[in-house]
């Protein structure tokens, strides 16, 4: 969407709401040339531990020991 600087001044809040809702930038022109762009902010990055959510899978028995009982003595 493209609007003139005069239109932008008159309808600034409405245009900001439209950009928020549609996530599409608005180009602002002055004398037919683009002088500014009103764009939505980049998405907020998720916390690293939340990005991993749902990516792990269980393989085998998660409750059994990692090493066998006869190997425990050798590790001491």
C-alpha positions as CSV (number, residue, x, y, z in Angstrom):
1,X,0.0,0.0,0.0
2,X,1.2,3.5,-0.8
3,X,0.0,6.8,0.7
4,X,1.1,10.4,0.5
5,X,2.7,12.1,3.5
6,X,-0.5,14.2,3.8
7,X,-2.7,11.1,4.0
8,X,-0.3,9.5,6.5
9,X,-0.5,12.6,8.8
10,X,-4.3,12.5,8.6
11,X,-4.7,8.7,9.1
12,X,-1.5,7.7,11.0
13,X,-3.2,5.6,13.7
14,X,-5.5,3.8,11.3
15,X,-2.5,3.0,9.0
16,X,-0.5,1.7,12.0
17,X,-3.4,-0.6,13.0
18,X,-3.7,-1.9,9.4
19,X,0.0,-2.7,9.3
20,X,-0.3,-4.5,12.6
21,X,-3.3,-6.5,11.4
22,X,-2.1,-7.3,7.9
23,X,1.7,-7.4,8.6
24,X,2.1,-5.6,5.2
25,X,4.2,-2.4,5.0
26,X,2.9,1.0,4.0
27,X,5.1,3.1,1.7
28,X,4.9,6.9,2.3
29,X,5.5,9.2,-0.6
30,X,6.3,12.9,-0.9
31,X,5.9,14.5,-4.3
32,X,5.7,11.1,-5.9
33,X,8.9,9.7,-4.4
34,X,9.0,7.1,-1.6
35,X,10.5,8.7,1.5
36,X,9.6,6.3,4.2
37,X,8.2,2.9,5.0
38,X,5.9,1.9,7.9
39,X,6.5,-1.8,8.5
40,X,5.7,-4.3,11.3
41,X,8.4,-5.2,13.7
42,X,10.3,-8.5,13.2
43,X,8.8,-11.4,15.2
44,X,10.1,-11.7,18.7
45,X,12.6,-14.6,18.9
46,X,11.5,-17.4,21.1
47,X,13.6,-18.5,24.1
48,X,16.1,-21.2,23.1
49,X,14.5,-23.9,25.2
50,X,11.1,-23.1,23.7
51,X,12.4,-23.5,20.2
52,X,13.4,-27.1,21.1
53,X,9.9,-28.0,22.4
54,X,8.5,-30.9,20.5
55,X,11.7,-31.8,18.7
56,X,12.9,-34.7,21.0
57,X,11.8,-38.3,20.8
58,X,12.1,-41.1,23.4
59,X,14.1,-44.1,22.2
60,X,14.1,-47.2,24.3
61,X,13.4,-47.4,28.0
62,X,14.1,-44.0,29.6
63,X,13.9,-45.3,33.1
64,X,16.4,-48.1,32.9
65,X,20.1,-47.4,33.8
66,X,22.5,-46.3,31.1
67,X,25.1,-48.8,32.0
68,X,24.7,-52.4,33.1
69,X,25.1,-53.4,36.8
70,X,28.3,-55.4,36.1
71,X,29.9,-52.3,34.4
72,X,29.2,-50.0,37.4
73,X,32.1,-51.6,39.5
74,X,34.5,-51.0,36.6
75,X,33.6,-47.3,36.5
76,X,34.4,-46.7,40.2
